Structure formats: C-alpha cells, structure tokens
Amino acid sequence: MSIGANLIEGGASSSRLEFKKFYEIALRSANETKYWLCLLRDSGLVEKKESIIRLLNEVTEIANMLAAGVIKLKSKNF
C-alpha cells in the first residue's frame, strides 16, 4: 500500500526533485515488500507458496518499472 501511496503523493509534487524523491521512496517500499514476501515464502508458514510466488513476481515487476522511472528521472535529458 505504501508503494501506491507514495506514487499518488508524488503526483502532487511541487517540483521535479520532490517528484523523484517520492518515486525513490516507492521503489524502496517495493524492495521492502519483496523482502517480506521472501521471508514469508521461506518461513514454511504458508501452505500455498504459489500465491506468494505470484505476488513476489508482481512486486518484482513493479520494482523494475519504478527503477526504470527513477533512472530516467535522474537523467539530465528528462
């Protein structure tokens, strides 16, 4: 939920720097979510690991998109 919240807040930014900062925070939140999902997957507490793996794949895709966006925002050509 933090990923989306930071993206929405970034959309209301008053500067490019602030906008980039919210995207970076969203990326860190995506990476944190990957950590927790991996921990849950490896804990043995979940019977259906397929659902965790599906969520892990989705958050990895989101993190990759955010990382590409952050790289573009950091470039001088944007």
Summary of the structure (lengths in Angstrom):
residues: 78
radius of gyration: 14.7
end to end distance: 27.5
largest distance: 47.9
contacts: 196
relative contact order: 0.14
helix: 82%
strand: 0%
